[in-house]
Amino acid sequence: MDILEAFRERKTVRGYLKKQVPGELIKDILHDALWAPSASNQQPWNFHVITGNPLADLCAKIQEARISKPVSYDPSKGKTIPAEYVERTKILFKGIRPYISLLGDDNKSFIESGSFRFYDAPVVIFLTLHTSMPQSRLIDMGMAAQNLMLSAYARGLGTCAIALTLAYADVIQKALGITEEFSTVLSIALGYQDNDFVINKFRSSRDALEKFVTWKGFND
């Protein structure tokens, strides 16, 4: 697949077929993730792949944890981030609302219920980083995650990067046997896209380039 196509056509998938992903295909995707750049080639990433009954058990444990420690989806982070970023989320919700309403749900409850069960994806990959690493190494983790998601798209699979689940990182790490030396920084749902699932017909927009770029030393 042309890399430019992957950049522009990959999207978040929130509905998956009940079809298992072959282990060899997951290995190929992870090999592509390993080729992400990292500072001093330290390759700080670790991947934890879960599927089947262990994944179902993890989802059940997360639901139990939600009862004792409820967590709400709050893209404004308690109104502590600049309004321009919150406005982009409002635009997202305005676009996706007609699709979610067809499910008899609302934006917030759909995001919460879906995230905490990984949108019923057959596979979830958790990325962890050693706690001794500086925060700047999170950019390395992000590049590995991007490689992973682009590779999955090129191989006919869908993905959804989910951070909300990290509210229950302790539950996740215990279930996966991840020691306290590592922190879980991201979860990625992986599977075959259900093309008939209404939410998958939605694609988010992007703001104009001019809002993000400052040019110096270039002629018009």
KELOKOL-56504 format. One record per atom (N, C-alpha, C): residue in three letters; x, y, z. Coordinates in steps of 0.02 Angstrom, whole numbers, padded with zeros to 5 digits, always signed. Layout:
// KELOKOL-56504
ALAXYZ/...
// end
This chain:
// KELOKOL-56504
MET+00042-00060+00000/MET+00000+00000+00000/MET+00043+00062+00000/ASP+00023+00112-00039/ASP+00058+00176-00040/ASP+00054+00208+00029/ILE+00111+00231+00055/ILE+00112+00258+00122/ILE+00070+00321+00129/LEU+00065+00361+00076/LEU+00024+00421+00079/LEU-00050+00404+00087/GLU-00070+00349+00054/GLU-00139+00327+00062/GLU-00153+00307+00134/ALA-00106+00271+00164/ALA-00114+00249+00233/ALA-00119+00309+00280/PHE-00077+00360+00269/PHE-00079+00420+00311/PHE-00149+00451+00311/ARG-00178+00456+00252/ARG-00238+00496+00245/ARG-00303+00456+00249/GLU-00299+00391+00240/GLU-00360+00350+00240/GLU-00371+00311+00304/ARG-00318+00300+00343/ARG-00327+00265+00407/ARG-00374+00306+00451/LYS-00417+00272+00488/LYS-00463+00307+00533/LYS-00475+00263+00595/THR-00506+00293+00645/THR-00522+00257+00706/THR-00581+00210+00692/VAL-00574+00148+00714/VAL-00626+00097+00704/VAL-00655+00080+00773/ARG-00721+00086+00778/ARG-00754+00073+00842/ARG-00805+00016+00838/GLY-00799-00026+00787/GLY-00842-00085+00781/GLY-00805-00139+00742/TYR-00802-00200+00770/TYR-00760-00253+00742/TYR-00800-00317+00729/LEU-00778-00354+00679/LEU-00807-00419+00667/LEU-00784-00468+00720/LYS-00826-00517+00734/LYS-00807-00570+00782/LYS-00763-00621+00744/LYS-00706-00599+00724/LYS-00660-00639+00684/LYS-00590-00632+00714/GLN-00560-00688+00730/GLN-00495-00685+00762/GLN-00441-00663+00712/VAL-00392-00628+00738/VAL-00335-00605+00697/VAL-00279-00656+00705/PRO-00253-00684+00650/PRO-00200-00734+00656/PRO-00139-00706+00692/GLY-00109-00748+00733/GLY-00050-00727+00771/GLY+00007-00705+00727/GLU+00017-00738+00670/GLU+00072-00719+00625/GLU+00061-00650+00597/LEU-00002-00632+00585/LEU-00017-00565+00559/LEU-00002-00512+00612/ILE-00018-00527+00674/ILE-00003-00481+00729/ILE+00073-00472+00736/LYS+00110-00527+00727/LYS+00183-00523+00731/LYS+00210-00478+00676/ASP+00183-00483+00616/ASP+00205-00440+00561/ASP+00193-00367+00578/ILE+00135-00352+00607/ILE+00119-00283+00625/ILE+00166-00257+00679/LEU+00181-00299+00728/LEU+00226-00279+00782/LEU+00298-00270+00756/HIS+00318-00310+00707/HIS+00384-00300+00677/HIS+00388-00231+00644/ASP+00334-00211+00612/ASP+00332-00144+00582/ASP+00336-00090+00636/ALA+00303-00102+00693/ALA+00306-00054+00748/ALA+00377-00046+00774/LEU+00415-00100+00774/LEU+00483-00098+00800/LEU+00529-00052+00760/TRP+00510-00038+00698/TRP+00553+00003+00655/TRP+00540+00078+00664/ALA+00501+00095+00714/ALA+00492+00166+00730/ALA+00558+00194+00756/PRO+00571+00258+00744/PRO+00632+00289+00772/PRO+00626+00298+00847/SER+00684+00299+00880/SER+00685+00313+00952/SER+00751+00346+00970/ALA+00751+00385+01022/ALA+00811+00421+01043/ALA+00867+00372+01059/SER+00926+00384+01028/SER+00985+00341+01038/SER+00970+00268+01025/ASN+00918+00255+00986/ASN+00897+00186+00969/ASN+00886+00144+01032/GLN+00858+00176+01084/GLN+00846+00139+01146/GLN+00785+00093+01143/GLN+00741+00105+01093/GLN+00684+00061+01082/GLN+00649+00046+01149/PRO+00620+00098+01180/PRO+00594+00091+01248/PRO+00527+00056+01254/TRP+00499+00035+01199/TRP+00432+00007+01200/TRP+00429-00067+01219/ASN+00374-00085+01249/ASN+00356-00155+01260/ASN+00283-00163+01241/PHE+00266-00220+01211/PHE+00198-00232+01188/PHE+00170-00294+01223/HIS+00109-00287+01246/HIS+00074-00343+01279/HIS+00010-00356+01240/VAL+00005-00415+01211/VAL-00051-00432+01167/VAL-00098-00480+01203/ILE-00162-00464+01202/ILE-00211-00505+01238/ILE-00272-00518+01194/THR-00299-00577+01198/THR-00357-00596+01157/THR-00396-00651+01193/GLY-00450-00673+01163/GLY-00487-00731+01189/GLY-00513-00722+01260/ASN-00514-00778+01297/ASN-00540-00777+01366/ASN-00503-00729+01412/PRO-00436-00724+01407/PRO-00401-00675+01449/PRO-00425-00604+01438/LEU-00439-00586+01375/LEU-00465-00519+01361/LEU-00535-00510+01390/ALA-00576-00561+01382/ALA-00644-00558+01410/ALA-00641-00550+01486/ASP-00596-00586+01519/ASP-00588-00581+01591/ASP-00564-00511+01611/LEU-00518-00482+01572/LEU-00493-00415+01587/LEU-00550-00364+01581/CYS-00590-00370+01530/CYS-00647-00323+01522/CYS-00694-00328+01581/ALA-00706-00389+01605/ALA-00750-00398+01662/ALA-00720-00366+01725/LYS-00654-00372+01733/LYS-00621-00342+01792/LYS-00624-00266+01788/ILE-00617-00239+01728/ILE-00622-00166+01721/ILE-00692-00142+01739/GLN-00743-00179+01717/GLN-00811-00161+01734/GLN-00822-00163+01809/GLU-00793-00212+01843/GLU-00798-00216+01916/GLU-00764-00155+01948/ALA-00707-00137+01922/ALA-00670-00080+01949/ALA-00709-00015+01940/ARG-00746-00010+01887/ARG-00786+00051+01874/ARG-00840+00061+01926/ILE-00863+00007+01955/ILE-00915+00013+02006/ILE-00888+00046+02069/SER-00828+00025+02089/SER-00798+00053+02150/SER-00762+00119+02138/LYS-00739+00129+02076/LYS-00703+00191+02059/LYS-00726+00216+01991/PRO-00784+00248+01989/PRO-00811+00272+01925/PRO-00765+00324+01893/VAL-00758+00319+01828/VAL-00718+00367+01790/VAL-00760+00392+01731/SER-00761+00458+01722/SER-00801+00487+01667/SER-00755+00513+01612/TYR-00781+00510+01552/TYR-00745+00538+01495/TYR-00750+00614+01497/ASP-00693+00647+01500/ASP-00691+00720+01505/ASP-00637+00748+01459/PRO-00653+00760+01396/PRO-00601+00785+01349/PRO-00575+00854+01366/SER-00612+00891+01409/SER-00588+00958+01428/SER-00540+00955+01487/LYS-00530+00895+01515/LYS-00485+00886+01573/LYS-00503+00935+01629/GLY-00567+00936+01645/GLY-00589+00981+01699/GLY-00583+01054+01680/LYS-00589+01068+01615/LYS-00583+01136+01589/LYS-00515+01167+01604/THR-00464+01125+01603/THR-00396+01150+01618/THR-00354+01159+01554/ILE-00380+01137+01496/ILE-00342+01145+01434/ILE-00372+01201+01393/PRO-00333+01231+01348/PRO-00358+01288+01308/PRO-00422+01270+01270/ALA-00465+01320+01263/ALA-00530+01310+01232/ALA-00526+01286+01160/GLU-00473+01305+01124/GLU-00468+01286+01054/GLU-00466+01210+01046/TYR-00436+01175+01094/TYR-00432+01103+01090/TYR-00499+01071+01106/VAL-00533+01099+01154/VAL-00600+01074+01172/VAL-00648+01085+01114/GLU-00639+01140+01079/GLU-00683+01156+01022/GLU-00677+01103+00968/ARG-00618+01076+00958/ARG-00609+01023+00907/ARG-00647+00960+00927/THR-00649+00946+00993/THR-00688+00889+01016/THR-00762+00902+01005/LYS-00784+00963+01015/LYS-00854+00979+01003/LYS-00873+00969+00929/ILE-00827+00986+00885/ILE-00839+00976+00814/ILE-00842+00901+00799/LEU-00798+00863+00830/LEU-00799+00790+00822/LEU-00867+00762+00843/PHE-00890+00782+00903/PHE-00953+00756+00928/PHE-01013+00778+00885/LYS-01009+00838+00858/LYS-01063+00861+00815/LYS-01068+00817+00753/GLY-01010+00796+00728/GLY-01010+00754+00668/GLY-01031+00683+00682/ILE-01011+00657+00739/ILE-01024+00586+00753/ILE-01093+00575+00785/ARG-01123+00628+00812/ARG-01187+00621+00848/ARG-01241+00586+00808/PRO-01252+00603+00744/PRO-01305+00569+00707/PRO-01295+00494+00702/TYR-01232+00472+00700/TYR-01218+00400+00695/TYR-01231+00366+00762/ILE-01210+00398+00816/ILE-01219+00369+00883/ILE-01293+00366+00901/SER-01331+00418+00881/SER-01402+00420+00898/SER-01439+00362+00867/LEU-01415+00336+00811/LEU-01447+00278+00780/LEU-01441+00215+00824/LEU-01393+00217+00870/LEU-01385+00161+00916/LEU-01425+00171+00980/GLY-01460+00228+00985/GLY-01498+00244+01044/GLY-01454+00264+01103/ASP-01395+00290+01087/ASP-01347+00308+01139/ASP-01332+00383+01133/ASP-01291+00409+01178/ASP-01266+00477+01171/ASP-01190+00475+01168/ASN-01160+00532+01151/ASN-01088+00533+01139/ASN-01048+00507+01199/LYS-01061+00536+01257/LYS-01021+00521+01316/LYS-01027+00448+01336/SER-01089+00423+01339/SER-01098+00354+01361/SER-01070+00305+01310/PHE-01074+00322+01246/PHE-01046+00278+01194/PHE-00971+00273+01201/ILE-00938+00330+01210/ILE-00865+00330+01217/ILE-00844+00292+01280/GLU-00879+00304+01335/GLU-00862+00270+01397/GLU-00872+00195+01393/SER-00932+00175+01374/SER-00946+00103+01372/SER-00903+00067+01321/GLY-00890+00100+01264/GLY-00849+00069+01213/GLY-00776+00064+01233/SER-00749+00117+01262/SER-00679+00118+01280/SER-00663+00064+01332/PHE-00707+00057+01382/PHE-00692+00012+01437/PHE-00702-00062+01419/ARG-00727-00075+01358/ARG-00728-00144+01334/ARG-00690-00149+01267/PHE-00652-00097+01253/PHE-00609-00094+01193/PHE-00649-00104+01129/TYR-00711-00078+01130/TYR-00756-00081+01072/TYR-00764-00152+01045/ASP-00758-00201+01090/ASP-00768-00272+01074/ASP-00719-00297+01021/ALA-00661-00266+01018/ALA-00609-00290+00971/ALA-00584-00358+00994/PRO-00565-00402+00948/PRO-00541-00469+00967/PRO-00471-00469+00996/VAL-00434-00415+00984/VAL-00365-00411+01009/VAL-00354-00341+01037/VAL-00317-00337+01092/VAL-00295-00273+01118/VAL-00220-00276+01131/ILE-00185-00224+01111/ILE-00113-00219+01122/ILE-00100-00161+01170/PHE-00065-00175+01224/PHE-00047-00124+01273/PHE+00027-00107+01264/LEU+00042-00042+01265/LEU+00111-00018+01260/LEU+00133+00004+01329/THR+00191-00020+01350/THR+00217+00000+01416/THR+00287+00029+01409/LEU+00304+00072+01458/LEU+00367+00108+01459/LEU+00398+00100+01528/HIS+00463+00088+01531/HIS+00496+00082+01596/HIS+00491+00147+01634/THR+00476+00143+01699/THR+00463+00204+01738/THR+00525+00247+01746/SER+00584+00221+01733/SER+00645+00262+01738/SER+00655+00307+01678/MET+00617+00295+01625/MET+00624+00335+01565/MET+00595+00405+01574/PRO+00627+00456+01545/PRO+00599+00524+01549/PRO+00535+00530+01507/GLN+00495+00580+01523/GLN+00432+00591+01487/GLN+00443+00601+01413/SER+00502+00626+01394/SER+00516+00638+01323/SER+00516+00574+01282/ARG+00523+00517+01315/ARG+00522+00454+01279/ARG+00451+00433+01258/LEU+00402+00470+01283/LEU+00334+00456+01261/LEU+00326+00469+01186/ILE+00366+00514+01158/ILE+00362+00526+01086/ILE+00384+00463+01048/ASP+00433+00427+01075/ASP+00453+00364+01044/ASP+00395+00314+01045/MET+00360+00312+01101/MET+00303+00266+01107/MET+00249+00285+01056/GLY+00239+00350+01047/GLY+00189+00373+00999/GLY+00207+00353+00928/MET+00271+00358+00911/MET+00292+00340+00843/MET+00284+00265+00832/ALA+00298+00225+00883/ALA+00288+00152+00877/ALA+00214+00136+00869/ALA+00172+00172+00907/ALA+00100+00161+00901/ALA+00075+00180+00831/GLN+00100+00235+00804/GLN+00080+00255+00737/GLN+00102+00203+00685/ASN+00163+00179+00691/ASN+00185+00125+00646/ASN+00137+00066+00650/LEU+00121+00047+00710/LEU+00077-00010+00721/LEU+00009+00000+00687/MET-00021+00058+00697/MET-00087+00070+00669/MET-00087+00077+00593/LEU-00034+00107+00566/LEU-00028+00112+00493/LEU-00017+00043+00462/SER+00024+00002+00495/SER+00036-00066+00470/SER-00028-00106+00471/ALA-00066-00100+00525/ALA-00129-00136+00530/ALA-00176-00116+00474/TYR-00180-00050+00460/TYR-00224-00027+00407/TYR-00201-00055+00339/ALA-00136-00054+00327/ALA-00110-00079+00263/ALA-00124-00153+00255/ARG-00132-00189+00310/ARG-00143-00261+00308/ARG-00218-00279+00315/GLY-00261-00229+00308/GLY-00332-00242+00307/GLY-00366-00244+00375/LEU-00334-00216+00426/LEU-00361-00217+00493/LEU-00377-00146+00517/GLY-00420-00141+00566/GLY-00437-00077+00596/GLY-00408-00072+00666/THR-00400-00010+00690/THR-00374+00001+00757/THR-00409+00060+00790/CYS-00404+00062+00856/CYS-00428+00119+00894/CYS-00381+00128+00953/ALA-00347+00185+00955/ALA-00303+00201+01011/ALA-00347+00226+01068/ILE-00340+00196+01127/ILE-00383+00212+01183/ILE-00340+00227+01244/ALA-00349+00287+01271/ALA-00313+00307+01332/ALA-00357+00306+01394/LEU-00423+00310+01385/LEU-00468+00313+01442/LEU-00461+00253+01488/THR-00444+00196+01460/THR-00437+00135+01500/THR-00380+00139+01550/LEU-00333+00186+01539/LEU-00276+00191+01584/LEU-00297+00214+01654/ALA-00359+00235+01661/ALA-00385+00251+01728/ALA-00383+00189+01772/TYR-00382+00131+01740/TYR-00380+00068+01777/TYR-00316+00030+01760/ALA-00262+00067+01755/ALA-00197+00037+01737/ALA-00177-00016+01787/ASP-00195-00006+01851/ASP-00176-00056+01901/ASP-00210-00123+01888/VAL-00272-00121+01866/VAL-00309-00182+01850/VAL-00279-00215+01788/ILE-00263-00174+01739/ILE-00234-00200+01677/ILE-00166-00232+01690/GLN-00124-00197+01727/GLN-00056-00223+01738/GLN-00057-00287+01779/LYS-00102-00292+01826/LYS-00106-00353+01865/LYS-00129-00411+01822/ALA-00178-00399+01779/ALA-00205-00452+01735/ALA-00153-00476+01685/LEU-00110-00430+01662/LEU-00059-00447+01612/LEU+00008-00465+01642/GLY+00013-00461+01708/GLY+00077-00478+01740/GLY+00131-00427+01727/ILE+00111-00364+01719/ILE+00159-00310+01707/ILE+00182-00284+01775/THR+00247-00284+01786/THR+00275-00264+01851/THR+00272-00188+01860/GLU+00284-00167+01923/GLU+00281-00096+01939/GLU+00338-00056+01908/GLU+00387-00090+01879/GLU+00441-00055+01844/GLU+00418-00022+01780/PHE+00359-00041+01757/PHE+00334-00016+01694/PHE+00266+00018+01704/SER+00254+00068+01662/SER+00189+00102+01662/SER+00156+00090+01594/THR+00091+00080+01596/THR+00053+00070+01535/THR+00035+00138+01507/VAL+00053+00151+01444/VAL+00044+00218+01416/VAL-00010+00222+01363/LEU-00031+00164+01336/LEU-00083+00165+01284/LEU-00110+00095+01273/SER-00174+00092+01254/SER-00202+00029+01231/SER-00227+00039+01160/ILE-00219-00013+01119/ILE-00241-00009+01049/ILE-00285-00069+01033/ALA-00348-00056+01018/ALA-00393-00108+00996/ALA-00376-00127+00924/LEU-00379-00191+00908/LEU-00359-00215+00842/LEU-00406-00270+00818/GLY-00426-00266+00755/GLY-00469-00318+00728/GLY-00492-00300+00658/TYR-00535-00343+00631/TYR-00563-00330+00564/TYR-00623-00284+00571/GLN-00623-00231+00532/GLN-00677-00181+00536/GLN-00744-00210+00515/ASP-00795-00196+00554/ASP-00864-00213+00536/ASP-00891-00156+00494/ASN-00894-00166+00428/ASN-00915-00112+00383/ASN-00988-00094+00390/ASP-01028-00139+00420/ASP-01099-00126+00428/ASP-01114-00089+00494/PHE-01065-00084+00537/PHE-01076-00049+00601/PHE-01078+00026+00587/VAL-01131+00058+00608/VAL-01145+00126+00586/VAL-01089+00176+00604/ILE-01058+00168+00662/ILE-01007+00216+00683/ILE-00947+00215+00636/ASN-00934+00158+00606/ASN-00876+00154+00561/ASN-00886+00191+00495/LYS-00945+00217+00484/LYS-00957+00257+00424/LYS-00935+00330+00435/PHE-00919+00346+00497/PHE-00898+00414+00514/PHE-00822+00421+00509/ARG-00801+00480+00485/ARG-00730+00495+00482/ARG-00720+00566+00509/SER-00674+00574+00555/SER-00663+00640+00585/SER-00628+00686+00536/SER-00634+00751+00549/SER-00604+00802+00505/SER-00538+00826+00534/ARG-00503+00869+00498/ARG-00442+00901+00522/ARG-00446+00975+00508/ASP-00419+01015+00554/ASP-00417+01087+00544/ASP-00369+01105+00487/ALA-00374+01166+00464/ALA-00331+01190+00410/ALA-00258+01192+00433/LEU-00213+01179+00386/LEU-00141+01178+00400/LEU-00118+01243+00433/GLU-00147+01299+00412/GLU-00125+01364+00436/GLU-00132+01371+00512/LYS-00175+01333+00543/LYS-00186+01337+00615/LYS-00129+01305+00655/PHE-00089+01266+00621/PHE-00038+01227+00657/PHE+00034+01245+00639/VAL+00044+01280+00583/VAL+00112+01288+00557/VAL+00132+01362+00555/THR+00193+01375+00577/THR+00224+01441+00570/THR+00283+01435+00523/TRP+00285+01478+00472/TRP+00338+01476+00422/TRP+00387+01534+00431/LYS+00450+01521+00423/LYS+00500+01575+00425/LYS+00552+01561+00371/GLY+00570+01613+00334/GLY+00621+01606+00283/GLY+00598+01578+00218/PHE+00532+01569+00209/PHE+00505+01543+00147/PHE+00470+01599+00108/ASN+00477+01596+00042/ASN+00439+01643+00000/ASN+00369+01615-00010/ASP+00322+01659-00027/ASP+00253+01637-00038/ASP+00250+01588-00097/
// end
